[in-house]
Amino acid sequence: MYDYGSFTFESKSEVLEKSVRYWNPDKTKFWTNSGVDLVIDRREGYFLWDMSGRRLIDLHLNGGTYNLGHRNPEVVAAVKDALDRFDVGNHHFPSVARTALAEALIASAPEGLTKVAYGSGGGEAIDIALKSARHATQKRKIVSIVKAYHGHTGLALATGDDRFAKIFLADRPDEFVQVPFGDLEAMERALSGRDVAAVIMETIPATYGFPLPPPGYLEAVKALTEKYDALYIADEVQTGLMRTGELWGITKHGIQPDILVTGKGISGGVYPITAALLSDRAGQWLDQDGFAHISTFGGAEVGCVAALKTLEITTRPEVRSMVHYISELMRDGLNRIQQMYPDWMVGVRQNGVVVGLEFDHPEGAKFVMRHLYELGVWAIFSTLDPRVLQFKPGILMPRDLCEDVLDRLEVAVGRARAEVRSTDRRAS
């Protein structure tokens, strides 16, 4: 019997069976058929425990949600204290917690961002960003990147890959245009009609496998938005909060975006909260009609406290130093492993602790993922490019754990290569 207080289960198999019946049949079956029968139970720091009691090192972090680890003690303590005074709050009224977080976010942000609008999930914050850009420019068209991912809500869904949009009839080619990542000529063609409200880009596209922007590319895109009177929206949901070694990845390119979106990790992994940071121009609607966007749980006051503590921890000088140390340690280890298997592990895409590992097989990352899982490490393949494994150390991960992960990765890469090569030989 597994007793969780307010609910119980007889077994892990019961959970999986009822997950198929009541929750998400396709997703549940996908993972079990992939050899990943994970049902997460206890979690702490950078560790997960399956219901069976098996421990995993978390290198997925749910897209950076657990940047500071699971149930970070400082964030948990701040939320527990907050519950003595706060709850979700009332989104219609001024709030001490929302105001304090907004002030802290703007103080941390690239120059030119002056207002904050809150959401409860990343897609909602992207929707706020897109609506803000449309209001500011009085244009409808949005340009994003082929294989982009910005969330699953209404407008956000239309900016992403067709796989997620068409199933819900949310592909809108007349209003949402996509261009290849790194192609400046295509970007200028899309903008040249001067009918584009905004270009939205992840600083490093996560679900596409973390392809690194070519030198000068993001800067040139920003210049094109200024030339053709469009806004630049920096989606920093996965690249923000020190993951690149700077608080916001976009600042490494010297870019002042018109809108910046943060989510996932800003929650501390404890309470859902996201935000769109807006320039004066992008935030004009807040002066015109502050009721134009309403979100009952956007900027929930307990979430604001979690975010404030998360931001304070993340901006400590010693944390910045730790990220640079982890980045170098991982770079050295990954280069060593790549040299051992140069015909299999063909690329290391890294900016800080944002890392994608590229393999010489259309679904190579799935093989490595499964072997890592068997070896006690959870890292996930890139949904829109399964050649690439998303490999994401936490920003507080201690040295011994980093070295442990690299040792396990070396074994997993070797086993996956051997499996694929053996399968190829049998097929021929």
Secondary structure, 3 states (H helix, E strand, C coil): CEECCCCEECCHHHHHHHHHHHHCHHHHHHHHHCCCCCCEEEEEECEEEECCCCEEEECCHHHHCCCCCECCHHHHHHHHHHCCCCCCCCCCCCCHHHHHHHHHHHHHCCCCEEEEEEECCHHHHHHHHHHHHHHHHCCCEEEEECCCCCCCCHHHHHHCCHHHHHHHCCCCCCCEEEECCCCHHHHHHHHCCCCEEEEEEECCCCCCCCCCCCCCHHHHHHHHHHHCCCEEEEECCCCCCCCCCCCCHHHHHCCCCCEEEECHHHHCCCCCCEEEEEECCCCHHHHHCCCCCCCCCCCCHHHHHHHHHHHHHHCCHHHHHHHHHHHHHHHHHHHHHHHHCCCCEEEEEEECCEEEEEECCCCHHHHHHHHHHHCCEECEEECCEEEEEECCCCCCCCHHHHHHHHHHHHHHHHHHHHHHHHHHHHHC
